[in-house]
Amino acid sequence: MKFLTILALISFSFSALAEKRQITLVNYETDGVKQWLPGTIIVKKGDDVEITLINNVPSGVHGFVIPDFKVRTDVKKGVKEVVTFKADRDGLFPMKCHLHPAHVGGQLLVLP
């Protein structure tokens, strides 16, 4: 019984380390290159992640996708979009615009 109690306390302690991460990314354009900034975001495994996307690019709608976490949305100019997901695995994952594949992509780093 003591072992189960200790195991439950350890599990609770690790789950308490997970946080809600709120991040804002802004789409910008310079010399014809469009990019979401910051280009790299870092969270911890277990975090609940909320990303607010702001599209300031005059050329209209741009996409945002993190395929490994099934995140995908279109962001109209001047409109904020919010995406959420659970960072349930660690590693380095690509972020990009699914509407314009030639755009510079970013990355999501999920720390263990």
N, C-alpha and C positions, 0 to 999 in steps of 0.2 A: 504494500500500500504506500509506503514511504517513497518507493521508487516512482510510482505513478504520480504522486504529488510533486516530486522534484521535476519529473519530466514535463508535467503541465506548467510549472513555474518557468522552466527554461523556454518552453514553446511560447508562453505569453511574453516573456522578456524579448525574444527575437521578433515577435509580431509587433511589439510596441516600438521597435526601431523603424518600422515602415511609416512613411509620412505621406501627406498629400502634397505633391509638388505642383505649384502653379507657375507656368512659364508663358511668356508672351514672345511670339515670333512676328517679325514685321517683314513684309515683302518689299524689296526695293529694286530699283533698276539704275544701272550706271553703264554708259557706253554699250547699251544693248544687252547687257547681261542682267538677268533677273535672278534674285536669290532670296531665300528666307534667312533672316538673321535673328539670333545667332545661328551660325551654321552647324554648331555642335551643341547638343544639350546632354547633360549628365544627370542621371537619377540612380537610385538604389533599387535593387531587386526587391519586390514587394510593395514599392511605392504606388499610390494611386496618382496618376499623372493627369493634369488638366492643362492643355495647351490652348491659349487664346491666339488666334491668327488674325493679323491685321494686314490687309492688302492695300498698299499705297501706290501701286504701280498704275500709271495712267492707261496702260494697254488693256485693262479690263479684268476678266475672271482668270484666276490662277488656282491651280490645284495644290493639295498637300496630301501626301500619303506616306505611311509607315507600314509597308506590307506585312511585316512579321507580327504586327499587333492589330491587324485588320482596321487600321485607321485610314480613312479616305474622305475628303471633303473638297468642295469647290468654294472658293472665297471670292466674292464680288468686291470690286473696288469700293472702299469706304465702308464696308460692312464687316463686323467682327464675327468670326466663327469660333466655336469652342469644341474641341475634341477631348475625349477622356478615354483612358485605358489603364489597365493594371500592368505594371512592369513585372510580369511573372517569370521572366527568365533573364539571365545576365548575358552580356555580349555586346557586340557593336552592330547596329542595324541601320540600313540606309533610310534617309528621308528625302523625298523629292516632289516635284510637281508632276503629276501623272498626265496633265494636259499638254505639257511642253517638255518632252523628255530631254531636250538639249540643254535645259537649264542646269546650272550648277546645283548639285545635290548637297545635302547635309547628312549628318549622322546623329544617331541616338546611342549614347554609351550608357548601358545599364551595369552598374557595379554590383558585384556579389554581396 
